[in-house]
Every structure is written in C-alpha cells, then in structure tokens.
C-alpha cells in the first residue's frame, strides 16, 4: 500500500491546516478582544471609584464649609446678643448707683423716712436679683486683696492693721456680666506705713 498522497489529498490537508490556523487565530483574536474589554472595564471601574472618592471629598468639604459657616454665623449672633446685653446692662448701672447713694445719705434712725429707706432697700435688692438672672454680678471687694483686673485704685492709704494692697474701702461697686468685666470697682487701697517701709529697707 502506497503512502504517497494524491494532489487532491494534499489540498485537503492544506485546507484543514488553514482552517485550524484560522480558528486558532480567531480564538486568539477573540481572547485578545475579551482581555481588552476586561481592561477597559477595569479602567472604567477605577475611574468611577476615583470620581466617587472625589465627589465624596467634595461633599464632605461642602458639609464642613456649611458647618463652619453656621458656627461663624452663630458666633456673630452670640457676639451681637452679648454686645447688646452689655450695652443695656451698662445703662442700668447708674440706677443701682443712685439707689445705693440714697441709702448712704439716708439716716436709718429717722423714723420719718424709715419706710422710704426700707422701700429703697427692697428696690435695690430686687434690682440686683433681677440683673443676676441675666448673668450680671456685683464686684464688692471690701477687705479683699487688690485685683487690678477687676478693681481700679483711686487712692492709697497707710494702714498698719491690714496687709498692703488690701481694699480698704469701695467707693463705687463694679459689675461683671457673663464673666466679662462691665465696670471695675473703684477702691481705696492700703499701703504699709512709712515707718514700716523704712524699717524693712
């Protein structure tokens, strides 16, 4: 039996080889297209994730900006409210001063004006109680150490019984509002007698 191929058989073999090669090329091409599609999809996913992160950052910044703006606005409102309250409170101080002066000059032993003195005292107490409800407090440092942050020294006087820089007398009471100084107390402050100073020197 002869192994030689006829021309027709050779052509069939070539055709089959071409077909197989074509199928292999087609498979490689399809595989390459699929891989390219996968790469494109992966790139699209990465781009989408990046955009989402950027948008999230943008939203977070917008929220932070809005919160900061709200806090600034609230701060401005609080400042305006405090300023208005301080200005109003400062206008009330002469009322308290006048009531206190009236009590200082009145003779409590005079029965003719006793009822008036009692009325002024009650009015002053009511006034102080009312302003304290709005954060005001009286600075009355009689006998306390001198505090330049809250007291204004109007004069100094020698005194051997009290330590130097002690408030000997309060000429006019001071006031605070919400922890801020509204008016310092005007005071007379002690100092050591000259003989003591000479001895120490």
GUVOVO-315526 format. One record per residue (C-alpha): residue number from 1; x, y, z; residue in one letter. Coordinates in steps of 0.02 Angstrom, whole numbers, plus 50000, padded with zeros to 5 digits. Layout:
N
<node pos="NUM" east="X" north="Y" up="Z" code="a"/>
...
! end
This chain:
201
<node pos="1" east="50000" north="50000" up="50000" code="x"/>
<node pos="2" east="50073" north="50167" up="49947" code="x"/>
<node pos="3" east="50099" north="50312" up="50068" code="x"/>
<node pos="4" east="50104" north="50442" up="49932" code="x"/>
<node pos="5" east="49964" north="50569" up="49937" code="x"/>
<node pos="6" east="49867" north="50619" up="49787" code="x"/>
<node pos="7" east="49860" north="50803" up="49741" code="x"/>
<node pos="8" east="49680" north="50808" up="49799" code="x"/>
<node pos="9" east="49725" north="50737" up="49969" code="x"/>
<node pos="10" east="49866" north="50865" up="49986" code="x"/>
<node pos="11" east="49749" north="51006" up="49950" code="x"/>
<node pos="12" east="49626" north="50940" up="50080" code="x"/>
<node pos="13" east="49765" north="50931" up="50210" code="x"/>
<node pos="14" east="49818" north="51109" up="50170" code="x"/>
<node pos="15" east="49639" north="51167" up="50182" code="x"/>
<node pos="16" east="49617" north="51082" up="50351" code="x"/>
<node pos="17" east="49778" north="51159" up="50413" code="x"/>
<node pos="18" east="49723" north="51331" up="50353" code="x"/>
<node pos="19" east="49554" north="51308" up="50438" code="x"/>
<node pos="20" east="49636" north="51255" up="50601" code="x"/>
<node pos="21" east="49756" north="51402" up="50591" code="x"/>
<node pos="22" east="49612" north="51520" up="50554" code="x"/>
<node pos="23" east="49513" north="51450" up="50701" code="x"/>
<node pos="24" east="49665" north="51471" up="50815" code="x"/>
<node pos="25" east="49692" north="51648" up="50753" code="x"/>
<node pos="26" east="49508" north="51686" up="50779" code="x"/>
<node pos="27" east="49515" north="51615" up="50955" code="x"/>
<node pos="28" east="49669" north="51721" up="50995" code="x"/>
<node pos="29" east="49584" north="51873" up="50921" code="x"/>
<node pos="30" east="49425" north="51842" up="51021" code="x"/>
<node pos="31" east="49529" north="51813" up="51178" code="x"/>
<node pos="32" east="49625" north="51972" up="51145" code="x"/>
<node pos="33" east="49463" north="52069" up="51121" code="x"/>
<node pos="34" east="49393" north="51997" up="51283" code="x"/>
<node pos="35" east="49551" north="52042" up="51376" code="x"/>
<node pos="36" east="49547" north="52216" up="51302" code="x"/>
<node pos="37" east="49364" north="52231" up="51354" code="x"/>
<node pos="38" east="49410" north="52174" up="51531" code="x"/>
<node pos="39" east="49550" north="52303" up="51538" code="x"/>
<node pos="40" east="49428" north="52437" up="51478" code="x"/>
<node pos="41" east="49300" north="52385" up="51608" code="x"/>
<node pos="42" east="49431" north="52384" up="51745" code="x"/>
<node pos="43" east="49487" north="52557" up="51692" code="x"/>
<node pos="44" east="49306" north="52615" up="51693" code="x"/>
<node pos="45" east="49281" north="52544" up="51868" code="x"/>
<node pos="46" east="49440" north="52630" up="51931" code="x"/>
<node pos="47" east="49384" north="52794" up="51851" code="x"/>
<node pos="48" east="49212" north="52777" up="51929" code="x"/>
<node pos="49" east="49287" north="52740" up="52100" code="x"/>
<node pos="50" east="49405" north="52888" up="52085" code="x"/>
<node pos="51" east="49262" north="53002" up="52036" code="x"/>
<node pos="52" east="49158" north="52936" up="52181" code="x"/>
<node pos="53" east="49300" north="52971" up="52303" code="x"/>
<node pos="54" east="49321" north="53147" up="52231" code="x"/>
<node pos="55" east="49134" north="53177" up="52243" code="x"/>
<node pos="56" east="49133" north="53110" up="52420" code="x"/>
<node pos="57" east="49277" north="53228" up="52466" code="x"/>
<node pos="58" east="49185" north="53371" up="52382" code="x"/>
<node pos="59" east="49026" north="53331" up="52479" code="x"/>
<node pos="60" east="49124" north="53318" up="52643" code="x"/>
<node pos="61" east="49208" north="53485" up="52608" code="x"/>
<node pos="62" east="49040" north="53563" up="52569" code="x"/>
<node pos="63" east="48968" north="53494" up="52732" code="x"/>
<node pos="64" east="49120" north="53557" up="52829" code="x"/>
<node pos="65" east="49107" north="53729" up="52747" code="x"/>
<node pos="66" east="48922" north="53738" up="52786" code="x"/>
<node pos="67" east="48954" north="53687" up="52966" code="x"/>
<node pos="68" east="49092" north="53817" up="52983" code="x"/>
<node pos="69" east="48979" north="53950" up="52908" code="x"/>
<node pos="70" east="48841" north="53901" up="53029" code="x"/>
<node pos="71" east="48962" north="53911" up="53177" code="x"/>
<node pos="72" east="49027" north="54081" up="53118" code="x"/>
<node pos="73" east="48851" north="54146" up="53099" code="x"/>
<node pos="74" east="48805" north="54079" up="53271" code="x"/>
<node pos="75" east="48961" north="54160" up="53343" code="x"/>
<node pos="76" east="48915" north="54326" up="53264" code="x"/>
<node pos="77" east="48738" north="54311" up="53333" code="x"/>
<node pos="78" east="48806" north="54272" up="53507" code="x"/>
<node pos="79" east="48926" north="54420" up="53497" code="x"/>
<node pos="80" east="48787" north="54536" up="53442" code="x"/>
<node pos="81" east="48675" north="54472" up="53582" code="x"/>
<node pos="82" east="48812" north="54492" up="53712" code="x"/>
<node pos="83" east="48857" north="54665" up="53650" code="x"/>
<node pos="84" east="48676" north="54719" up="53655" code="x"/>
<node pos="85" east="48655" north="54646" up="53829" code="x"/>
<node pos="86" east="48816" north="54727" up="53891" code="x"/>
<node pos="87" east="48765" north="54896" up="53823" code="x"/>
<node pos="88" east="48594" north="54881" up="53903" code="x"/>
<node pos="89" east="48670" north="54821" up="54067" code="x"/>
<node pos="90" east="48792" north="54967" up="54069" code="x"/>
<node pos="91" east="48646" north="55087" up="54053" code="x"/>
<node pos="92" east="48567" north="55007" up="54207" code="x"/>
<node pos="93" east="48718" north="55033" up="54321" code="x"/>
<node pos="94" east="48677" north="55215" up="54365" code="x"/>
<node pos="95" east="48509" north="55154" up="54432" code="x"/>
<node pos="96" east="48597" north="55039" up="54556" code="x"/>
<node pos="97" east="48723" north="55177" up="54598" code="x"/>
<node pos="98" east="48585" north="55303" up="54635" code="x"/>
<node pos="99" east="48489" north="55180" up="54745" code="x"/>
<node pos="100" east="48648" north="55144" up="54843" code="x"/>
<node pos="101" east="48687" north="55330" up="54862" code="x"/>
<node pos="102" east="48512" north="55360" up="54926" code="x"/>
<node pos="103" east="48539" north="55228" up="55061" code="x"/>
<node pos="104" east="48708" north="55302" up="55106" code="x"/>
<node pos="105" east="48642" north="55477" up="55139" code="x"/>
<node pos="106" east="48481" north="55422" up="55223" code="x"/>
<node pos="107" east="48475" north="55415" up="55412" code="x"/>
<node pos="108" east="48410" north="55243" up="55459" code="x"/>
<node pos="109" east="48369" north="55306" up="55634" code="x"/>
<node pos="110" east="48248" north="55438" up="55567" code="x"/>
<node pos="111" east="48076" north="55360" up="55588" code="x"/>
<node pos="112" east="48000" north="55489" up="55470" code="x"/>
<node pos="113" east="48090" north="55416" up="55321" code="x"/>
<node pos="114" east="48110" north="55238" up="55385" code="x"/>
<node pos="115" east="47977" north="55170" up="55268" code="x"/>
<node pos="116" east="48060" north="55258" up="55120" code="x"/>
<node pos="117" east="48229" north="55184" up="55165" code="x"/>
<node pos="118" east="48151" north="55011" up="55178" code="x"/>
<node pos="119" east="48071" north="55036" up="55007" code="x"/>
<node pos="120" east="48236" north="55088" up="54929" code="x"/>
<node pos="121" east="48324" north="54938" up="55007" code="x"/>
<node pos="122" east="48192" north="54819" up="54938" code="x"/>
<node pos="123" east="48202" north="54902" up="54767" code="x"/>
<node pos="124" east="48392" north="54885" up="54764" code="x"/>
<node pos="125" east="48384" north="54701" up="54817" code="x"/>
<node pos="126" east="48253" north="54665" up="54685" code="x"/>
<node pos="127" east="48357" north="54757" up="54554" code="x"/>
<node pos="128" east="48515" north="54658" up="54597" code="x"/>
<node pos="129" east="48419" north="54494" up="54599" code="x"/>
<node pos="130" east="48346" north="54533" up="54427" code="x"/>
<node pos="131" east="48511" north="54578" up="54343" code="x"/>
<node pos="132" east="48594" north="54423" up="54418" code="x"/>
<node pos="133" east="48468" north="54316" up="54323" code="x"/>
<node pos="134" east="48543" north="54385" up="54162" code="x"/>
<node pos="135" east="48722" north="54344" up="54208" code="x"/>
<node pos="136" east="48770" north="54504" up="54297" code="x"/>
<node pos="137" east="48861" north="54501" up="54463" code="x"/>
<node pos="138" east="48917" north="54636" up="54584" code="x"/>
<node pos="139" east="49101" north="54665" up="54622" code="x"/>
<node pos="140" east="49110" north="54722" up="54804" code="x"/>
<node pos="141" east="49290" north="54684" up="54860" code="x"/>
<node pos="142" east="49287" north="54762" up="55033" code="x"/>
<node pos="143" east="49431" north="54686" up="55133" code="x"/>
<node pos="144" east="49493" north="54581" up="54987" code="x"/>
<node pos="145" east="49665" north="54589" up="54904" code="x"/>
<node pos="146" east="49676" north="54719" up="54767" code="x"/>
<node pos="147" east="49647" north="54641" up="54594" code="x"/>
<node pos="148" east="49697" north="54758" up="54451" code="x"/>
<node pos="149" east="49593" north="54655" up="54330" code="x"/>
<node pos="150" east="49432" north="54695" up="54423" code="x"/>
<node pos="151" east="49474" north="54844" up="54533" code="x"/>
<node pos="152" east="49526" north="55022" up="54496" code="x"/>
<node pos="153" east="49631" north="55101" up="54634" code="x"/>
<node pos="154" east="49576" north="55281" up="54659" code="x"/>
<node pos="155" east="49692" north="55313" up="54805" code="x"/>
<node pos="156" east="49807" north="55229" up="54932" code="x"/>
<node pos="157" east="49808" north="55249" up="55119" code="x"/>
<node pos="158" east="49928" north="55192" up="55254" code="x"/>
<node pos="159" east="49858" north="55058" up="55366" code="x"/>
<node pos="160" east="49951" north="54956" up="55496" code="x"/>
<node pos="161" east="49807" north="54837" up="55532" code="x"/>
<node pos="162" east="49782" north="54769" up="55356" code="x"/>
<node pos="163" east="49910" north="54696" up="55236" code="x"/>
<node pos="164" east="49970" north="54810" up="55097" code="x"/>
<node pos="165" east="49866" north="54809" up="54937" code="x"/>
<node pos="166" east="49705" north="54768" up="55028" code="x"/>
<node pos="167" east="49543" north="54854" up="54979" code="x"/>
<node pos="168" east="49508" north="54969" up="55125" code="x"/>
<node pos="169" east="49350" north="55048" up="55054" code="x"/>
<node pos="170" east="49240" north="55030" up="54900" code="x"/>
<node pos="171" east="49195" north="55199" up="54826" code="x"/>
<node pos="172" east="49091" north="55126" up="54686" code="x"/>
<node pos="173" east="49048" north="54943" up="54659" code="x"/>
<node pos="174" east="49097" north="54857" up="54499" code="x"/>
<node pos="175" east="48999" north="54737" up="54390" code="x"/>
<node pos="176" east="49030" north="54585" up="54282" code="x"/>
<node pos="177" east="48919" north="54507" up="54151" code="x"/>
<node pos="178" east="48940" north="54327" up="54096" code="x"/>
<node pos="179" east="49118" north="54327" up="54164" code="x"/>
<node pos="180" east="49169" north="54487" up="54073" code="x"/>
<node pos="181" east="49209" north="54648" up="54162" code="x"/>
<node pos="182" east="49075" north="54777" up="54136" code="x"/>
<node pos="183" east="49144" north="54906" up="54256" code="x"/>
<node pos="184" east="49287" north="54894" up="54381" code="x"/>
<node pos="185" east="49257" north="54930" up="54564" code="x"/>
<node pos="186" east="49331" north="55098" up="54617" code="x"/>
<node pos="187" east="49427" north="55066" up="54777" code="x"/>
<node pos="188" east="49540" north="55136" up="54911" code="x"/>
<node pos="189" east="49692" north="55025" up="54936" code="x"/>
<node pos="190" east="49803" north="55006" up="55088" code="x"/>
<node pos="191" east="49990" north="55029" up="55091" code="x"/>
<node pos="192" east="50119" north="54996" up="55225" code="x"/>
<node pos="193" east="50157" north="55142" up="55343" code="x"/>
<node pos="194" east="50313" north="55241" up="55304" code="x"/>
<node pos="195" east="50399" north="55187" up="55466" code="x"/>
<node pos="196" east="50373" north="55004" up="55418" code="x"/>
<node pos="197" east="50443" north="55035" up="55246" code="x"/>
<node pos="198" east="50597" north="55124" up="55320" code="x"/>
<node pos="199" east="50625" north="54981" up="55443" code="x"/>
<node pos="200" east="50613" north="54850" up="55307" code="x"/>
<node pos="201" east="50732" north="54950" up="55198" code="x"/>
! end
